Amino acid sequence: MKNRVTGLGGFFFKTKDPNAIKQWYNKHLGLNTDQYGCTFWWKDKEGQDCSTQWSPMKDDTNYFKPSKSTFMMNFRVENLEELLKVLRQEGVTVVGEIEEYNYGKFGWILDPDGNKLELWEPNDKAFL
């Protein structure tokens, strides 16, 4: 596969009080926060609208399992199904099944340290 990862789709992390941390980042760094965190908008090299998400999550979330890490990175990918097939062949641990929503497809893998990584084939137009 030529292009596996096309960019950082998001950064998610655990915190005791997501609302308080969002308010802090809004006040001190000017992040335009909402219930999900902050969405950064940008253009790809073809001029298409793209987004990257910053999201604090409650420290008791199960979303990062089986990882014990306090954060999870989300990477933008072009062809999720093909990439997961290649990664399986390379011996990478794939977690769960592909999930599809109007804003894109998601799959998950584990890195050698056991960190869960989210792979996202986005449909940024769903956010506009």
DSSP file with accessible surface (Angstrom, degrees, kcal/mol):
  #  RESIDUE AA STRUCTURE BP1 BP2  ACC     N-H-->O    O-->H-N    N-H-->O    O-->H-N    TCO  KAPPA ALPHA  PHI   PSI    X-CA   Y-CA   Z-CA
    1    1 A M              0   0   86      0, 0.0     3,-0.2     0, 0.0     0, 0.0   0.000 360.0 360.0 360.0 132.7    0.0    0.0    0.0
    2    2 A K        +     0   0  192      1,-0.2     2,-0.7     2,-0.1     0, 0.0   0.979 360.0  29.3 -71.7 -61.6    1.3    3.4   -1.0
    3    3 A N        +     0   0   56      1,-0.2    75,-0.5     3,-0.0    76,-0.3  -0.871  61.2 159.0-107.8 105.9   -0.4    5.7    1.5
    4    4 A R  S    S+     0   0   83     -2,-0.7    74,-0.6     1,-0.3     2,-0.5   0.936  73.1  24.1 -86.0 -59.8   -1.2    4.0    4.8
    5    5 A V  E     -A   77   0A  74     72,-0.2    -1,-0.3     1,-0.1    72,-0.2  -0.921  57.3-179.4-110.9 131.8   -1.5    7.1    7.1
    6    6 A T  E     -     0   0A  60     70,-2.9     2,-0.3    -2,-0.5    71,-0.2   0.475  63.5 -42.7-107.1  -6.0   -2.5   10.4    5.7
    7    7 A G  E    S-A   76   0A  22     69,-0.9    69,-3.0     0, 0.0     2,-0.6  -0.932  72.2 -59.7 164.1 176.0   -2.5   12.5    8.9
    8    8 A L  E     -A   75   0A  79     -2,-0.3    67,-0.3    67,-0.2     3,-0.1  -0.762  38.4-174.4 -85.3 120.7   -3.4   12.7   12.5
    9    9 A G  E     -     0   0A   1     65,-2.5    44,-2.9    -2,-0.6     2,-0.3   0.760  59.9 -35.4 -86.3 -29.1   -7.1   12.3   12.9
   10   10 A G  E     -Ab  74  53A   0     64,-2.0    64,-2.8    42,-0.3     2,-0.4  -0.970  41.3-128.1 179.6 166.2   -7.3   13.0   16.6
   11   11 A F  E     -Ab  73  54A  77     42,-2.3    44,-2.6    -2,-0.3     2,-0.4  -0.992  25.3-173.1-133.9 122.8   -5.8   12.8   20.0
   12   12 A F  E     +Ab  72  55A  17     60,-2.8    60,-2.8    -2,-0.4     2,-0.3  -0.940   7.3 174.1-118.4 139.1   -7.9   11.4   22.9
   13   13 A F  E     -Ab  71  56A  30     42,-1.9    44,-3.4    -2,-0.4     2,-0.3  -0.985  29.1-113.2-146.5 155.4   -6.9   11.3   26.5
   14   14 A K  E     + b   0  57A  53     56,-2.8     2,-0.3    -2,-0.3    44,-0.2  -0.650  36.3 166.2 -88.8 143.4   -8.4   10.5   29.9
   15   15 A T  E     - b   0  58A  30     42,-2.4    44,-1.4    -2,-0.3    45,-0.2  -0.981  43.1-121.7-151.9 153.6   -9.0   13.1   32.5
   16   16 A K  S    S+     0   0  159     -2,-0.3    44,-0.1     1,-0.3    -1,-0.1   0.867 107.5  23.2 -65.3 -37.3  -10.9   13.3   35.8
   17   17 A D     >  -     0   0   86      1,-0.1     4,-2.3    41,-0.1    -1,-0.3  -0.745  63.9-178.8-135.4  87.8  -13.1   16.2   34.7
   18   18 A P  H  > S+     0   0   21      0, 0.0     4,-2.4     0, 0.0     5,-0.2   0.867  85.1  53.0 -56.0 -38.6  -13.4   16.6   30.9
   19   19 A N  H  > S+     0   0   98      1,-0.2     4,-2.2     2,-0.2     5,-0.2   0.925 110.0  47.1 -65.7 -42.0  -15.6   19.7   31.2
   20   20 A A  H  > S+     0   0   43      2,-0.2     4,-2.3     1,-0.2    -1,-0.2   0.914 112.8  48.8 -65.2 -41.0  -13.1   21.5   33.4
   21   21 A I  H  X S+     0   0   45     -4,-2.3     4,-2.5     2,-0.2     5,-0.2   0.899 110.3  51.5 -68.9 -36.0  -10.2   20.7   31.2
   22   22 A K  H  X S+     0   0   16     -4,-2.4     4,-2.2    -5,-0.2    -1,-0.2   0.922 110.2  49.5 -64.3 -41.4  -12.1   21.8   28.1
   23   23 A Q  H  X S+     0   0  135     -4,-2.2     4,-2.9     2,-0.2     5,-0.2   0.901 110.1  51.2 -63.4 -40.6  -12.9   25.1   29.9
   24   24 A W  H  X S+     0   0  123     -4,-2.3     4,-3.0     1,-0.2     5,-0.4   0.943 112.0  45.6 -61.7 -48.2   -9.2   25.5   30.8
   25   25 A Y  H  X S+     0   0   64     -4,-2.5     6,-1.7     1,-0.2     4,-1.6   0.860 113.9  50.4 -65.0 -34.7   -8.0   25.0   27.2
   26   26 A N  H  X S+     0   0   74     -4,-2.2     4,-1.0     4,-0.3    -2,-0.2   0.957 116.4  40.5 -65.6 -48.5  -10.7   27.3   25.9
   27   27 A K  H  < S+     0   0  162     -4,-2.9    -2,-0.2    -5,-0.2    -3,-0.2   0.931 127.4  29.0 -67.1 -46.6   -9.8   30.1   28.4
   28   28 A H  H  < S+     0   0  101     -4,-3.0    -3,-0.2    -5,-0.2    -1,-0.2   0.773 134.7  24.6 -94.0 -26.7   -6.0   29.8   28.2
   29   29 A L  H  < S-     0   0  109     -4,-1.6    -3,-0.2    -5,-0.4    -2,-0.2   0.418  98.1-121.2-117.5  -3.2   -5.3   28.5   24.7
   30   30 A G     <  +     0   0   58     -4,-1.0    -4,-0.3    -5,-0.4     2,-0.2   0.680  47.3 167.7  75.9  17.5   -8.4   29.7   22.9
   31   31 A L        -     0   0   25     -6,-1.7     2,-1.6     1,-0.1    -1,-0.2  -0.470  40.3-128.2 -66.7 133.0   -9.5   26.2   21.8
   32   32 A N        -     0   0  134     -2,-0.2     7,-0.5     7,-0.1     2,-0.2  -0.650  41.9-171.1 -81.8  85.8  -13.1   26.4   20.4
   33   33 A T  E     +C   38   0A  33     -2,-1.6     5,-0.2   -11,-0.2     2,-0.2  -0.486  18.0 165.3 -89.0 151.7  -14.4   23.6   22.6
   34   34 A D  E >   -C   37   0A  79      3,-2.3     3,-1.1    -2,-0.2   -12,-0.0  -0.682  61.6 -61.7-139.3-163.4  -17.7   21.8   22.5
   35   35 A Q  T 3  S+     0   0  137      1,-0.3     3,-0.1    -2,-0.2    -2,-0.0   0.754 135.5  43.4 -61.9 -22.8  -19.1   18.6   24.1
   36   36 A Y  T 3  S-     0   0  146      1,-0.2     2,-0.5    19,-0.0    -1,-0.3   0.559 117.3-106.6 -97.2 -13.4  -16.5   16.5   22.1
   37   37 A G  E <   -C   34   0A   0     -3,-1.1    -3,-2.3    18,-0.2     2,-0.4  -0.972  66.1 -29.3 127.0-116.9  -13.5   18.7   22.7
   38   38 A C  E     -CD  33  54A   4     16,-2.5    16,-2.6    -2,-0.5     2,-0.5  -0.994  46.3-150.9-145.1 132.2  -12.1   20.7   19.8
   39   39 A T  E     - D   0  53A  37     -7,-0.5     2,-0.5    -2,-0.4    14,-0.2  -0.911  10.6-155.8-104.5 124.5  -12.2   20.2   16.1
   40   40 A F  E     - D   0  52A  97     12,-3.3    12,-2.1    -2,-0.5     2,-0.4  -0.895  10.6-152.7 -98.8 126.3   -9.4   21.7   14.0
   41   41 A W  E     + D   0  51A 112     -2,-0.5     2,-0.3    10,-0.2    10,-0.2  -0.809  26.1 149.7-101.7 140.4  -10.3   22.3   10.4
   42   42 A W  E     - D   0  50A  89      8,-2.5     8,-2.9    -2,-0.4     2,-0.4  -0.921  40.1-107.4-154.7 174.3   -7.7   22.3    7.6
   43   43 A K  E     - D   0  49A 124     -2,-0.3     6,-0.2     6,-0.2     2,-0.0  -0.922  25.4-136.2-113.2 139.0   -7.3   21.6    3.9
   44   44 A D    >   -     0   0   47      4,-2.2     3,-2.3    -2,-0.4     6,-0.0  -0.205  44.2 -84.6 -80.7-178.2   -5.5   18.6    2.4
   45   45 A K  T 3  S+     0   0  181      1,-0.3    -1,-0.1     2,-0.1    -2,-0.0   0.716 132.1  53.0 -66.8 -16.0   -3.2   18.9   -0.6
   46   46 A E  T 3  S-     0   0  128      2,-0.1    -1,-0.3     0, 0.0    -2,-0.0   0.376 121.3-107.8 -93.5   1.3   -6.2   18.6   -3.0
   47   47 A G    <   +     0   0   40     -3,-2.3     2,-0.2     1,-0.3    -2,-0.1   0.585  69.6 147.5  85.2  10.6   -7.9   21.5   -1.1
   48   48 A Q        -     0   0   92      1,-0.1    -4,-2.2    -5,-0.0    -1,-0.3  -0.536  55.8-103.3 -80.5 144.8  -10.5   19.2    0.5
   49   49 A D  E     + D   0  43A  61     -6,-0.2     2,-0.3    -2,-0.2    -6,-0.2  -0.466  47.7 176.0 -66.2 134.3  -11.9   20.1    4.0
   50   50 A C  E     - D   0  42A   3     -8,-2.9    -8,-2.5    -2,-0.2     2,-0.3  -0.954  13.8-152.9-137.9 157.4  -10.4   17.9    6.7
   51   51 A S  E     - D   0  41A   2     -2,-0.3     2,-0.4   -10,-0.2   -10,-0.2  -0.952   8.0-162.6-134.6 153.5  -10.6   17.8   10.5
   52   52 A T  E     - D   0  40A  26    -12,-2.1   -12,-3.3    -2,-0.3     2,-0.4  -0.997  20.9-143.4-130.8 134.6   -8.5   16.7   13.4
   53   53 A Q  E     -bD  10  39A  30    -44,-2.9   -42,-2.3    -2,-0.4     2,-0.5  -0.834  12.4-166.2-107.7 136.5  -10.2   16.1   16.8
   54   54 A W  E     +bD  11  38A  30    -16,-2.6   -16,-2.5    -2,-0.4   -42,-0.2  -0.987  22.9 176.3-114.7 119.8   -8.8   16.8   20.3
   55   55 A S  E     -b   12   0A  10    -44,-2.6   -42,-1.9    -2,-0.5     2,-0.3  -0.913  24.2-158.5-138.5 112.9  -11.0   15.0   22.9
   56   56 A P  E     -b   13   0A   9      0, 0.0     2,-0.3     0, 0.0   -42,-0.2  -0.677  23.1-165.6 -79.4 138.7  -10.7   14.8   26.6
   57   57 A M  E     -b   14   0A  47    -44,-3.4   -42,-2.4    -2,-0.3   -40,-0.1  -0.933  30.4 -87.5-126.4 152.8  -12.6   11.7   28.0
   58   58 A K  E >   -b   15   0A  95     -2,-0.3     3,-2.0   -44,-0.2   -42,-0.2  -0.236  40.3-120.0 -56.7 140.9  -13.7   10.7   31.4
   59   59 A D  T 3  S+     0   0   65    -44,-1.4    -1,-0.1     1,-0.3   -43,-0.1   0.659 110.1  58.2 -65.8 -11.5  -10.9    8.7   33.2
   60   60 A D  T 3  S+     0   0  115    -45,-0.2    -1,-0.3   -44,-0.1    -2,-0.1   0.299  76.7 133.8 -99.5  12.7  -13.2    5.7   33.6
   61   61 A T    <   -     0   0   34     -3,-2.0     3,-0.2     1,-0.1    -4,-0.0  -0.279  46.1-157.4 -61.5 145.4  -13.9    5.3   29.8
   62   62 A N    >   +     0   0  107      1,-0.1     3,-1.5     2,-0.1    -1,-0.1   0.353  70.0 100.5 -97.8   1.0  -13.6    1.8   28.3
   63   63 A Y  T 3  S+     0   0   83      1,-0.3    -1,-0.1     3,-0.1    -2,-0.0   0.780  78.5  52.6 -62.8 -26.8  -13.0    3.2   24.8
   64   64 A F  T >  S+     0   0    1     -3,-0.2     3,-1.7     5,-0.1    52,-0.3   0.559  91.1 156.9 -86.5  -8.4   -9.2    2.6   25.0
   65   65 A K  T <   +     0   0  127     -3,-1.5     3,-0.1     1,-0.3    -3,-0.0  -0.311  54.6  31.7 -62.4 143.9   -9.4   -1.1   26.0
   66   66 A P  T 3  S+     0   0   74      0, 0.0    -1,-0.3     0, 0.0    -2,-0.1  -0.994 111.0  81.0 -86.0   2.0   -7.6   -3.4   25.8
   67   67 A S    <   -     0   0    7     -3,-1.7    48,-0.1     1,-0.1    47,-0.1  -0.359  62.3-155.6 -66.6 145.5   -4.9   -0.7   26.2
   68   68 A K        +     0   0  194     46,-0.2    -1,-0.1    -3,-0.1    47,-0.1   0.343  57.3 120.9 -97.3   3.1   -4.1    0.5   29.7
   69   69 A S        -     0   0   17     45,-0.3    -5,-0.1    -5,-0.2    47,-0.0  -0.232  66.9-134.6 -66.8 156.3   -2.8    3.8   28.3
   70   70 A T  S    S+     0   0   93    -57,-0.1   -56,-2.8   -56,-0.1     2,-0.3   0.336  86.5  44.3 -93.2   6.1   -4.3    7.1   29.3
   71   71 A F  E     -A   13   0A  61    -58,-0.2     2,-0.3    -7,-0.1    45,-0.3  -0.945  60.6-161.1-142.8 163.7   -4.4    8.3   25.7
   72   72 A M  E     -A   12   0A   0    -60,-2.8   -60,-2.8    -2,-0.3     2,-0.3  -0.968  12.4-145.3-147.3 134.4   -5.2    7.1   22.2
   73   73 A M  E     -Ae  11 117A  55     43,-0.6    45,-2.7    -2,-0.3     2,-0.5  -0.761   7.3-152.1 -97.6 147.0   -4.2    8.4   18.9
   74   74 A N  E     -Ae  10 118A   4    -64,-2.8   -65,-2.5    -2,-0.3   -64,-2.0  -0.980  11.0-160.9-118.4 125.9   -6.4    8.4   15.8
   75   75 A F  E     -Ae   8 119A  49     43,-3.1    45,-3.0    -2,-0.5     2,-0.3  -0.912  16.8-127.5-111.0 136.9   -4.7    8.3   12.4
   76   76 A R  E     -Ae   7 120A  13    -69,-3.0   -70,-2.9    -2,-0.4   -69,-0.9  -0.623  33.5-178.1 -76.9 134.2   -6.4    9.3    9.1
   77   77 A V  E     -A    5   0A   3     43,-2.7     3,-0.2    -2,-0.3   -72,-0.2  -0.921  28.5-140.6-132.6 160.6   -6.1    6.5    6.5
   78   78 A E  S    S+     0   0  105    -74,-0.6     2,-0.4   -75,-0.5    -1,-0.1   0.875  93.2  18.6 -89.7 -42.8   -7.2    6.2    2.9
   79   79 A N     >  -     0   0   75    -76,-0.3     4,-2.6   -75,-0.2    -1,-0.2  -0.762  65.4-179.3-134.7  87.4   -8.5    2.6    2.5
   80   80 A L  H  > S+     0   0    0     -2,-0.4     4,-2.9    -3,-0.2     5,-0.3   0.899  79.9  50.4 -58.0 -48.3   -9.2    1.2    6.0
   81   81 A E  H  > S+     0   0  101      1,-0.2     4,-1.8     2,-0.2    -1,-0.2   0.931 114.5  43.6 -60.2 -46.5  -10.3   -2.3    4.9
   82   82 A E  H  > S+     0   0   73      2,-0.2     4,-2.3     1,-0.2    -1,-0.2   0.915 113.6  52.0 -64.8 -42.7   -7.2   -2.8    2.7
   83   83 A L  H  X S+     0   0    4     -4,-2.6     4,-3.0     1,-0.2     5,-0.2   0.933 108.8  49.6 -61.7 -44.6   -4.9   -1.4    5.3
   84   84 A L  H  X S+     0   0    3     -4,-2.9     4,-2.5     1,-0.2    -1,-0.2   0.895 109.4  52.9 -63.4 -35.7   -6.3   -3.7    8.0
   85   85 A K  H  X S+     0   0  109     -4,-1.8     4,-1.9    -5,-0.3    -1,-0.2   0.949 112.3  44.5 -61.9 -46.9   -5.8   -6.7    5.7
   86   86 A V  H  X S+     0   0   17     -4,-2.3     4,-1.6     1,-0.2    -2,-0.2   0.923 112.4  51.9 -64.0 -44.0   -2.2   -5.8    5.1
   87   87 A L  H  <>S+     0   0   15     -4,-3.0     5,-2.6     1,-0.2     4,-0.2   0.907 107.7  51.8 -62.2 -41.5   -1.6   -5.1    8.8
   88   88 A R  H ><5S+     0   0  129     -4,-2.5     3,-1.7     1,-0.2    -1,-0.2   0.928 108.6  51.5 -58.7 -44.3   -3.0   -8.5    9.7
   89   89 A Q  H 3<5S+     0   0  149     -4,-1.9    -1,-0.2     1,-0.3    -2,-0.2   0.812 106.9  54.5 -62.8 -28.8   -0.6  -10.2    7.2
   90   90 A E  T 3<5S-     0   0  106     -4,-1.6    -1,-0.3    -5,-0.1    -2,-0.2   0.417 123.6-105.8 -84.9   0.8    2.2   -8.3    8.8
   91   91 A G  T < 5 +     0   0   63     -3,-1.7     2,-0.2     1,-0.3    -3,-0.2   0.584  67.7 150.5  88.0  12.0    1.3   -9.7   12.2
   92   92 A V      < -     0   0   43     -5,-2.6     2,-0.5    -6,-0.2    -1,-0.3  -0.564  51.3-114.2 -77.8 139.6   -0.2   -6.6   13.7
   93   93 A T  E     -F  110   0A  82     17,-0.5    17,-1.9    -2,-0.2     2,-0.4  -0.629  28.4-157.9 -76.7 120.2   -3.0   -7.2   16.3
   94   94 A V  E     -F  109   0A  31     -2,-0.5     2,-0.5    15,-0.2    15,-0.3  -0.863   6.9-148.2 -99.0 132.5   -6.3   -5.9   15.0
   95   95 A V  E     -F  108   0A  31     13,-2.8    13,-0.7    -2,-0.4    -2,-0.0  -0.898  51.6 -33.8-106.9 123.1   -8.9   -5.2   17.7
   96   96 A G  E    S-     0   0A  49     -2,-0.5     2,-0.3    11,-0.1    12,-0.1  -0.140  86.5 -56.1  70.9-164.1  -12.6   -5.7   17.0
   97   97 A E  E     -     0   0A 150      1,-0.1     2,-0.1    10,-0.1     9,-0.1  -0.770  59.5 -84.1-114.7 159.7  -14.4   -5.1   13.8
   98   98 A I  E     -     0   0A  58     -2,-0.3     2,-0.4     9,-0.1     9,-0.2  -0.381  41.9-156.5 -62.0 135.9  -14.7   -2.2   11.4
   99   99 A E  E     -F  106   0A  84      7,-2.3     7,-3.0    -2,-0.1     2,-0.4  -0.962   4.7-156.2-117.1 139.0  -17.4    0.3   12.5
  100  100 A E  E     +F  105   0A 136     -2,-0.4     2,-0.3     5,-0.2     5,-0.2  -0.951  17.5 164.5-122.8 135.3  -19.0    2.6   10.0
  101  101 A Y  E >   -F  104   0A 103      3,-2.6     3,-1.7    -2,-0.4    -2,-0.0  -0.830  54.6 -93.8-135.0 173.3  -20.8    5.9   10.6
  102  102 A N  T 3  S+     0   0  114      1,-0.3    24,-0.2    -2,-0.3     3,-0.1   0.753 125.7  51.7 -66.0 -18.8  -21.8    8.8    8.3
  103  103 A Y  T 3  S-     0   0   76      1,-0.3    20,-2.2    23,-0.1    -1,-0.3   0.375 124.3 -67.1 -99.3   4.5  -18.5   10.6    9.2
  104  104 A G  E <   -FG 101 122A   8     -3,-1.7    -3,-2.6    18,-0.3     2,-0.3  -0.788  52.1 -67.3 143.1 179.0  -16.3    7.6    8.3
  105  105 A K  E     -FG 100 121A  41     16,-2.1    16,-2.7    -2,-0.2     2,-0.4  -0.847  40.4-158.1-106.7 145.9  -15.1    4.1    9.0
  106  106 A F  E     +FG  99 120A  18     -7,-3.0    -7,-2.3    -2,-0.3     2,-0.3  -0.958  15.6 167.5-129.0 141.9  -13.1    3.1   12.1
  107  107 A G  E     - G   0 119A   1     12,-2.2    12,-3.6    -2,-0.4     2,-0.4  -0.942  19.4-142.4-142.2 163.3  -10.8    0.2   12.9
  108  108 A W  E     +FG  95 118A  13    -13,-0.7   -13,-2.8    -2,-0.3     2,-0.3  -0.975  16.5 174.3-135.5 145.0   -8.3   -0.4   15.8
  109  109 A I  E     -FG  94 117A  17      8,-2.1     8,-3.0    -2,-0.4     2,-0.4  -0.876  26.2-122.4-135.9 169.0   -4.9   -2.0   16.2
  110  110 A L  E     -FG  93 116A  36    -17,-1.9   -17,-0.5    -2,-0.3     6,-0.2  -0.950  19.1-141.4-114.7 137.2   -2.4   -2.4   19.0
  111  111 A D    >   -     0   0   40      4,-2.3     3,-2.4    -2,-0.4     6,-0.0  -0.346  42.2 -88.7 -83.4 174.4    1.2   -1.1   18.7
  112  112 A P  T 3  S+     0   0  137      0, 0.0    -1,-0.1     0, 0.0    -2,-0.0   0.766 129.2  54.8 -59.2 -23.5    4.1   -3.2   20.2
  113  113 A D  T 3  S-     0   0  141      2,-0.1    -3,-0.0   -46,-0.0     0, 0.0   0.409 121.8-105.8 -88.0   1.6    3.6   -1.4   23.6
  114  114 A G    <   +     0   0   29     -3,-2.4     2,-0.4     1,-0.3   -45,-0.3   0.565  69.2 149.7  86.7   8.9   -0.1   -2.4   23.7
  115  115 A N        -     0   0   28    -48,-0.1    -4,-2.3   -47,-0.1     2,-0.4  -0.616  46.9-126.9 -75.9 131.5   -1.4    1.1   22.9
  116  116 A K  E     - G   0 110A  21     -2,-0.4   -43,-0.6   -52,-0.3     2,-0.4  -0.638  25.1-164.0 -78.7 130.6   -4.6    1.1   21.1
  117  117 A L  E     -eG  73 109A  21     -8,-3.0    -8,-2.1    -2,-0.4     2,-0.5  -0.969   9.5-143.0-116.7 132.9   -4.5    3.1   17.9
  118  118 A E  E     -eG  74 108A   3    -45,-2.7   -43,-3.1    -2,-0.4     2,-0.5  -0.824   9.4-157.0 -97.0 131.5   -7.7    4.2   16.0
  119  119 A L  E     -eG  75 107A   6    -12,-3.6   -12,-2.2    -2,-0.5     2,-0.5  -0.941  12.1-167.8-109.3 128.4   -7.6    4.2   12.2
  120  120 A W  E     -eG  76 106A  11    -45,-3.0   -43,-2.7    -2,-0.5   -14,-0.2  -0.968  21.9-165.0-125.9 120.3  -10.1    6.4   10.6
  121  121 A E  E     - G   0 105A  52    -16,-2.7   -16,-2.1    -2,-0.5   -43,-0.1  -0.880  40.7-148.5 -95.9  96.4  -11.2    6.5    6.9
  122  122 A P  E     - G   0 104A  34      0, 0.0   -18,-0.3     0, 0.0     2,-0.3  -0.275  34.8-165.1 -78.6 156.3  -12.9    9.9    7.2
  123  123 A N    >   +     0   0   74    -20,-2.2     3,-2.0     1,-0.1     4,-0.3  -0.780  18.2 177.8-124.7  79.7  -15.8   11.5    5.5
  124  124 A D  G >  S+     0   0   12      1,-0.3     3,-1.9    -2,-0.3     4,-0.4   0.774  71.2  73.2 -59.4 -23.8  -15.1   15.1    6.6
  125  125 A K  G >  S+     0   0  142      1,-0.3     3,-1.1     2,-0.2    -1,-0.3   0.769  82.8  70.1 -63.2 -23.5  -18.1   16.4    4.7
  126  126 A A  G <  S+     0   0   36     -3,-2.0    -1,-0.3     1,-0.2    -2,-0.2   0.755  97.0  52.0 -65.3 -21.3  -20.3   14.8    7.3
  127  127 A F  G <         0   0   88     -3,-1.9    -1,-0.2    -4,-0.3    -2,-0.2   0.579 360.0 360.0 -88.4 -14.9  -19.2   17.5    9.8
  128  128 A L    <         0   0  125     -3,-1.1    -3,-0.0    -4,-0.4     0, 0.0  -0.376 360.0 360.0 -80.6 360.0  -19.9   20.5    7.5
